[in-house]
């Protein structure tokens, strides 16, 4: 068997999954912080309430 035939198909996949989870969590927190800065009237304009994202 050659080297390329004996390799794992997805090495370090767990690190990729953890990275994706961290990126998704960071984006969600960034969105929450941006929405927290809006007033109740601004949230109403976009069709949201504070209870929708908290």
HTML snippet that shows the backbone in 3Dmol.js (N, CA, C, O; Angstrom):
<script src="https://3Dmol.org/build/3Dmol-min.js"></script>
<div id="view" style="width:600px;height:400px;position:relative"></div>
<script>
const pdb = `
ATOM      1  N   UNK A   1       0.830  -1.187   0.000  1.00  0.00           N
ATOM      2  CA  UNK A   1       0.000   0.000   0.000  1.00  0.00           C
ATOM      3  C   UNK A   1       0.869   1.243   0.000  1.00  0.00           C
ATOM      4  O   UNK A   1       1.885   1.323   0.690  1.00  0.00           O
ATOM      5  N   UNK A   2       0.453   2.173  -0.766  1.00  0.00           N
ATOM      6  CA  UNK A   2       1.159   3.442  -0.804  1.00  0.00           C
ATOM      7  C   UNK A   2       0.691   4.325   0.353  1.00  0.00           C
ATOM      8  O   UNK A   2      -0.344   4.074   0.970  1.00  0.00           O
ATOM      9  N   UNK A   3       1.460   5.336   0.621  1.00  0.00           N
ATOM     10  CA  UNK A   3       1.139   6.235   1.727  1.00  0.00           C
ATOM     11  C   UNK A   3      -0.241   6.868   1.568  1.00  0.00           C
ATOM     12  O   UNK A   3      -1.019   6.906   2.521  1.00  0.00           O
ATOM     13  N   UNK A   4      -0.548   7.363   0.379  1.00  0.00           N
ATOM     14  CA  UNK A   4      -1.814   8.052   0.168  1.00  0.00           C
ATOM     15  C   UNK A   4      -3.018   7.109   0.246  1.00  0.00           C
ATOM     16  O   UNK A   4      -4.144   7.566   0.441  1.00  0.00           O
ATOM     17  N   UNK A   5      -2.797   5.815   0.098  1.00  0.00           N
ATOM     18  CA  UNK A   5      -3.897   4.851   0.181  1.00  0.00           C
ATOM     19  C   UNK A   5      -4.217   4.481   1.625  1.00  0.00           C
ATOM     20  O   UNK A   5      -5.317   4.010   1.914  1.00  0.00           O
ATOM     21  N   UNK A   6      -3.286   4.687   2.515  1.00  0.00           N
ATOM     22  CA  UNK A   6      -3.443   4.257   3.900  1.00  0.00           C
ATOM     23  C   UNK A   6      -3.788   5.420   4.832  1.00  0.00           C
ATOM     24  O   UNK A   6      -3.814   5.243   6.050  1.00  0.00           O
ATOM     25  N   UNK A   7      -4.046   6.577   4.290  1.00  0.00           N
ATOM     26  CA  UNK A   7      -4.347   7.746   5.111  1.00  0.00           C
ATOM     27  C   UNK A   7      -5.805   7.742   5.547  1.00  0.00           C
ATOM     28  O   UNK A   7      -6.671   7.178   4.879  1.00  0.00           O
ATOM     29  N   UNK A   8      -6.048   8.371   6.661  1.00  0.00           N
ATOM     30  CA  UNK A   8      -7.429   8.543   7.123  1.00  0.00           C
ATOM     31  C   UNK A   8      -8.146   9.494   6.172  1.00  0.00           C
ATOM     32  O   UNK A   8      -7.538  10.427   5.648  1.00  0.00           O
ATOM     33  N   UNK A   9      -9.414   9.263   5.952  1.00  0.00           N
ATOM     34  CA  UNK A   9     -10.157  10.106   5.017  1.00  0.00           C
ATOM     35  C   UNK A   9     -10.465  11.477   5.593  1.00  0.00           C
ATOM     36  O   UNK A   9     -10.587  12.446   4.844  1.00  0.00           O
ATOM     37  N   UNK A  10     -10.590  11.576   6.888  1.00  0.00           N
ATOM     38  CA  UNK A  10     -10.913  12.866   7.504  1.00  0.00           C
ATOM     39  C   UNK A  10     -10.085  13.062   8.770  1.00  0.00           C
ATOM     40  O   UNK A  10     -10.620  12.977   9.876  1.00  0.00           O
ATOM     41  N   UNK A  11      -8.783  13.325   8.621  1.00  0.00           N
ATOM     42  CA  UNK A  11      -7.974  13.508   9.829  1.00  0.00           C
ATOM     43  C   UNK A  11      -8.350  14.799  10.540  1.00  0.00           C
ATOM     44  O   UNK A  11      -8.663  15.809   9.909  1.00  0.00           O
ATOM     45  N   UNK A  12      -8.313  14.744  11.823  1.00  0.00           N
ATOM     46  CA  UNK A  12      -8.568  15.923  12.669  1.00  0.00           C
ATOM     47  C   UNK A  12      -9.959  16.513  12.441  1.00  0.00           C
ATOM     48  O   UNK A  12     -10.142  17.723  12.578  1.00  0.00           O
ATOM     49  N   UNK A  13     -10.924  15.691  12.102  1.00  0.00           N
ATOM     50  CA  UNK A  13     -12.278  16.178  11.836  1.00  0.00           C
ATOM     51  C   UNK A  13     -12.885  16.861  13.063  1.00  0.00           C
ATOM     52  O   UNK A  13     -13.655  17.812  12.936  1.00  0.00           O
ATOM     53  N   UNK A  14     -12.536  16.373  14.232  1.00  0.00           N
ATOM     54  CA  UNK A  14     -13.087  16.959  15.462  1.00  0.00           C
ATOM     55  C   UNK A  14     -12.659  18.422  15.591  1.00  0.00           C
ATOM     56  O   UNK A  14     -13.427  19.251  16.079  1.00  0.00           O
ATOM     57  N   UNK A  15     -11.427  18.744  15.154  1.00  0.00           N
ATOM     58  CA  UNK A  15     -10.963  20.124  15.225  1.00  0.00           C
ATOM     59  C   UNK A  15     -11.737  21.021  14.268  1.00  0.00           C
ATOM     60  O   UNK A  15     -12.004  22.183  14.573  1.00  0.00           O
ATOM     61  N   UNK A  16     -12.088  20.485  13.130  1.00  0.00           N
ATOM     62  CA  UNK A  16     -12.894  21.238  12.166  1.00  0.00           C
ATOM     63  C   UNK A  16     -14.282  21.509  12.753  1.00  0.00           C
ATOM     64  O   UNK A  16     -14.803  22.619  12.646  1.00  0.00           O
ATOM     65  N   UNK A  17     -14.867  20.495  13.366  1.00  0.00           N
ATOM     66  CA  UNK A  17     -16.201  20.655  13.959  1.00  0.00           C
ATOM     67  C   UNK A  17     -16.176  21.652  15.114  1.00  0.00           C
ATOM     68  O   UNK A  17     -17.089  22.467  15.247  1.00  0.00           O
ATOM     69  N   UNK A  18     -15.150  21.594  15.943  1.00  0.00           N
ATOM     70  CA  UNK A  18     -15.031  22.550  17.042  1.00  0.00           C
ATOM     71  C   UNK A  18     -14.867  23.964  16.499  1.00  0.00           C
ATOM     72  O   UNK A  18     -15.461  24.904  17.027  1.00  0.00           O
ATOM     73  N   UNK A  19     -14.075  24.120  15.462  1.00  0.00           N
ATOM     74  CA  UNK A  19     -13.880  25.429  14.847  1.00  0.00           C
ATOM     75  C   UNK A  19     -15.170  25.992  14.293  1.00  0.00           C
ATOM     76  O   UNK A  19     -15.454  27.179  14.458  1.00  0.00           O
ATOM     77  N   UNK A  20     -15.958  25.148  13.636  1.00  0.00           N
ATOM     78  CA  UNK A  20     -17.249  25.598  13.103  1.00  0.00           C
ATOM     79  C   UNK A  20     -18.182  26.017  14.221  1.00  0.00           C
ATOM     80  O   UNK A  20     -18.880  27.026  14.108  1.00  0.00           O
ATOM     81  N   UNK A  21     -18.199  25.239  15.312  1.00  0.00           N
ATOM     82  CA  UNK A  21     -19.061  25.561  16.447  1.00  0.00           C
ATOM     83  C   UNK A  21     -18.652  26.896  17.073  1.00  0.00           C
ATOM     84  O   UNK A  21     -19.504  27.712  17.426  1.00  0.00           O
ATOM     85  N   UNK A  22     -17.340  27.110  17.205  1.00  0.00           N
ATOM     86  CA  UNK A  22     -16.861  28.365  17.787  1.00  0.00           C
ATOM     87  C   UNK A  22     -17.224  29.552  16.900  1.00  0.00           C
ATOM     88  O   UNK A  22     -17.613  30.606  17.403  1.00  0.00           O
ATOM     89  N   UNK A  23     -17.100  29.389  15.596  1.00  0.00           N
ATOM     90  CA  UNK A  23     -17.432  30.466  14.667  1.00  0.00           C
ATOM     91  C   UNK A  23     -18.921  30.795  14.735  1.00  0.00           C
ATOM     92  O   UNK A  23     -19.306  31.965  14.729  1.00  0.00           O
ATOM     93  N   UNK A  24     -19.757  29.756  14.799  1.00  0.00           N
ATOM     94  CA  UNK A  24     -21.201  29.965  14.883  1.00  0.00           C
ATOM     95  C   UNK A  24     -21.574  30.650  16.195  1.00  0.00           C
ATOM     96  O   UNK A  24     -22.424  31.541  16.208  1.00  0.00           O
ATOM     97  N   UNK A  25     -20.954  30.247  17.283  1.00  0.00           N
ATOM     98  CA  UNK A  25     -21.238  30.856  18.587  1.00  0.00           C
ATOM     99  C   UNK A  25     -20.813  32.320  18.603  1.00  0.00           C
ATOM    100  O   UNK A  25     -21.513  33.172  19.151  1.00  0.00           O
ATOM    101  N   UNK A  26     -19.664  32.606  18.000  1.00  0.00           N
ATOM    102  CA  UNK A  26     -19.166  33.975  17.949  1.00  0.00           C
ATOM    103  C   UNK A  26     -20.112  34.858  17.147  1.00  0.00           C
ATOM    104  O   UNK A  26     -20.400  35.984  17.553  1.00  0.00           O
ATOM    105  N   UNK A  27     -20.596  34.361  16.016  1.00  0.00           N
ATOM    106  CA  UNK A  27     -21.524  35.141  15.191  1.00  0.00           C
ATOM    107  C   UNK A  27     -22.847  35.383  15.915  1.00  0.00           C
ATOM    108  O   UNK A  27     -23.406  36.476  15.825  1.00  0.00           O
ATOM    109  N   UNK A  28     -23.352  34.382  16.628  1.00  0.00           N
ATOM    110  CA  UNK A  28     -24.607  34.540  17.362  1.00  0.00           C
ATOM    111  C   UNK A  28     -24.452  35.586  18.463  1.00  0.00           C
ATOM    112  O   UNK A  28     -25.341  36.413  18.671  1.00  0.00           O
ATOM    113  N   UNK A  29     -23.329  35.547  19.164  1.00  0.00           N
ATOM    114  CA  UNK A  29     -23.092  36.530  20.229  1.00  0.00           C
ATOM    115  C   UNK A  29     -22.937  37.928  19.647  1.00  0.00           C
ATOM    116  O   UNK A  29     -23.410  38.900  20.236  1.00  0.00           O
ATOM    117  N   UNK A  30     -22.282  38.038  18.506  1.00  0.00           N
ATOM    118  CA  UNK A  30     -22.122  39.333  17.840  1.00  0.00           C
ATOM    119  C   UNK A  30     -23.482  39.900  17.447  1.00  0.00           C
ATOM    120  O   UNK A  30     -23.716  41.100  17.584  1.00  0.00           O
ATOM    121  N   UNK A  31     -24.374  39.050  16.963  1.00  0.00           N
ATOM    122  CA  UNK A  31     -25.723  39.474  16.593  1.00  0.00           C
ATOM    123  C   UNK A  31     -26.508  39.919  17.826  1.00  0.00           C
ATOM    124  O   UNK A  31     -27.205  40.933  17.787  1.00  0.00           O
ATOM    125  N   UNK A  32     -26.395  39.163  18.917  1.00  0.00           N
ATOM    126  CA  UNK A  32     -27.093  39.533  20.150  1.00  0.00           C
ATOM    127  C   UNK A  32     -26.626  40.893  20.658  1.00  0.00           C
ATOM    128  O   UNK A  32     -27.436  41.710  21.097  1.00  0.00           O
ATOM    129  N   UNK A  33     -25.317  41.133  20.597  1.00  0.00           N
ATOM    130  CA  UNK A  33     -24.791  42.426  21.055  1.00  0.00           C
ATOM    131  C   UNK A  33     -25.305  43.570  20.191  1.00  0.00           C
ATOM    132  O   UNK A  33     -25.627  44.643  20.703  1.00  0.00           O
ATOM    133  N   UNK A  34     -25.382  43.343  18.883  1.00  0.00           N
ATOM    134  CA  UNK A  34     -25.884  44.385  17.980  1.00  0.00           C
ATOM    135  C   UNK A  34     -27.355  44.666  18.252  1.00  0.00           C
ATOM    136  O   UNK A  34     -27.773  45.824  18.247  1.00  0.00           O
ATOM    137  N   UNK A  35     -28.142  43.626  18.490  1.00  0.00           N
ATOM    138  CA  UNK A  35     -29.566  43.820  18.773  1.00  0.00           C
ATOM    139  C   UNK A  35     -29.784  44.491  20.123  1.00  0.00           C
ATOM    140  O   UNK A  35     -30.742  45.246  20.288  1.00  0.00           O
ATOM    141  N   UNK A  36     -28.909  44.228  21.090  1.00  0.00           N
ATOM    142  CA  UNK A  36     -29.030  44.873  22.401  1.00  0.00           C
ATOM    143  C   UNK A  36     -28.851  46.381  22.311  1.00  0.00           C
ATOM    144  O   UNK A  36     -29.393  47.121  23.132  1.00  0.00           O
ATOM    145  N   UNK A  37     -28.097  46.839  21.323  1.00  0.00           N
ATOM    146  CA  UNK A  37     -27.854  48.276  21.178  1.00  0.00           C
ATOM    147  C   UNK A  37     -29.054  49.018  20.577  1.00  0.00           C
ATOM    148  O   UNK A  37     -29.134  50.243  20.665  1.00  0.00           O
ATOM    149  N   UNK A  38     -29.975  48.285  19.973  1.00  0.00           N
ATOM    150  CA  UNK A  38     -31.141  48.921  19.355  1.00  0.00           C
ATOM    151  C   UNK A  38     -32.188  49.257  20.402  1.00  0.00           C
ATOM    152  O   UNK A  38     -32.321  48.564  21.411  1.00  0.00           O
ATOM    153  N   UNK A  39     -32.925  50.321  20.153  1.00  0.00           N
ATOM    154  CA  UNK A  39     -34.020  50.688  21.048  1.00  0.00           C
ATOM    155  C   UNK A  39     -35.235  49.808  20.745  1.00  0.00           C
ATOM    156  O   UNK A  39     -35.269  49.095  19.742  1.00  0.00           O
ATOM    157  N   UNK A  40     -36.219  49.873  21.623  1.00  0.00           N
ATOM    158  CA  UNK A  40     -37.439  49.087  21.419  1.00  0.00           C
ATOM    159  C   UNK A  40     -38.166  49.505  20.144  1.00  0.00           C
ATOM    160  O   UNK A  40     -38.755  48.669  19.460  1.00  0.00           O
ATOM    161  N   UNK A  41     -38.124  50.784  19.829  1.00  0.00           N
ATOM    162  CA  UNK A  41     -38.778  51.264  18.606  1.00  0.00           C
ATOM    163  C   UNK A  41     -38.069  50.722  17.356  1.00  0.00           C
ATOM    164  O   UNK A  41     -38.720  50.348  16.380  1.00  0.00           O
ATOM    165  N   UNK A  42     -36.748  50.684  17.395  1.00  0.00           N
ATOM    166  CA  UNK A  42     -35.998  50.157  16.257  1.00  0.00           C
ATOM    167  C   UNK A  42     -36.245  48.656  16.084  1.00  0.00           C
ATOM    168  O   UNK A  42     -36.354  48.161  14.963  1.00  0.00           O
ATOM    169  N   UNK A  43     -36.331  47.958  17.183  1.00  0.00           N
ATOM    170  CA  UNK A  43     -36.631  46.522  17.109  1.00  0.00           C
ATOM    171  C   UNK A  43     -38.026  46.299  16.527  1.00  0.00           C
ATOM    172  O   UNK A  43     -38.241  45.384  15.733  1.00  0.00           O
ATOM    173  N   UNK A  44     -38.962  47.143  16.933  1.00  0.00           N
ATOM    174  CA  UNK A  44     -40.322  47.023  16.410  1.00  0.00           C
ATOM    175  C   UNK A  44     -40.349  47.263  14.899  1.00  0.00           C
ATOM    176  O   UNK A  44     -41.111  46.618  14.180  1.00  0.00           O
ATOM    177  N   UNK A  45     -39.514  48.197  14.419  1.00  0.00           N
ATOM    178  CA  UNK A  45     -39.449  48.478  12.984  1.00  0.00           C
ATOM    179  C   UNK A  45     -39.019  47.253  12.174  1.00  0.00           C
ATOM    180  O   UNK A  45     -39.471  47.065  11.045  1.00  0.00           O
ATOM    181  N   UNK A  46     -38.151  46.428  12.746  1.00  0.00           N
ATOM    182  CA  UNK A  46     -37.701  45.234  12.025  1.00  0.00           C
ATOM    183  C   UNK A  46     -38.520  43.992  12.387  1.00  0.00           C
ATOM    184  O   UNK A  46     -38.231  42.884  11.937  1.00  0.00           O
ATOM    185  N   UNK A  47     -39.544  44.205  13.208  1.00  0.00           N
ATOM    186  CA  UNK A  47     -40.448  43.106  13.536  1.00  0.00           C
ATOM    187  C   UNK A  47     -39.959  42.174  14.626  1.00  0.00           C
ATOM    188  O   UNK A  47     -40.259  40.981  14.607  1.00  0.00           O
ATOM    189  N   UNK A  48     -39.212  42.705  15.569  1.00  0.00           N
ATOM    190  CA  UNK A  48     -38.684  41.885  16.655  1.00  0.00           C
ATOM    191  C   UNK A  48     -39.019  42.490  18.011  1.00  0.00           C
ATOM    192  O   UNK A  48     -39.341  43.673  18.123  1.00  0.00           O
ATOM    193  N   UNK A  49     -38.938  41.661  19.022  1.00  0.00           N
ATOM    194  CA  UNK A  49     -39.038  42.103  20.408  1.00  0.00           C
ATOM    195  C   UNK A  49     -37.823  41.595  21.152  1.00  0.00           C
ATOM    196  O   UNK A  49     -37.139  40.686  20.680  1.00  0.00           O
ATOM    197  N   UNK A  50     -37.552  42.157  22.284  1.00  0.00           N
ATOM    198  CA  UNK A  50     -36.381  41.714  23.077  1.00  0.00           C
ATOM    199  C   UNK A  50     -36.507  40.242  23.458  1.00  0.00           C
ATOM    200  O   UNK A  50     -35.498  39.541  23.537  1.00  0.00           O
ATOM    201  N   UNK A  51     -37.692  39.778  23.687  1.00  0.00           N
ATOM    202  CA  UNK A  51     -37.887  38.381  24.079  1.00  0.00           C
ATOM    203  C   UNK A  51     -37.639  37.410  22.920  1.00  0.00           C
ATOM    204  O   UNK A  51     -37.519  36.206  23.151  1.00  0.00           O
ATOM    205  N   UNK A  52     -37.561  37.898  21.694  1.00  0.00           N
ATOM    206  CA  UNK A  52     -37.345  37.031  20.533  1.00  0.00           C
ATOM    207  C   UNK A  52     -35.911  36.513  20.468  1.00  0.00           C
ATOM    208  O   UNK A  52     -35.688  35.413  19.961  1.00  0.00           O
ATOM    209  N   UNK A  53     -34.953  37.254  20.956  1.00  0.00           N
ATOM    210  CA  UNK A  53     -33.563  36.837  20.825  1.00  0.00           C
ATOM    211  C   UNK A  53     -32.854  36.612  22.137  1.00  0.00           C
ATOM    212  O   UNK A  53     -31.701  36.182  22.131  1.00  0.00           O
ATOM    213  N   UNK A  54     -33.478  36.879  23.247  1.00  0.00           N
ATOM    214  CA  UNK A  54     -32.833  36.677  24.537  1.00  0.00           C
ATOM    215  C   UNK A  54     -33.032  35.291  25.075  1.00  0.00           C
ATOM    216  O   UNK A  54     -32.542  34.975  26.159  1.00  0.00           O
TER     217      UNK A  54
END
`;
const viewer = $3Dmol.createViewer("view");
viewer.addModel(pdb, "pdb");
viewer.setStyle({}, {cartoon: {color: "spectrum"}});
viewer.zoomTo();
viewer.render();
</script>
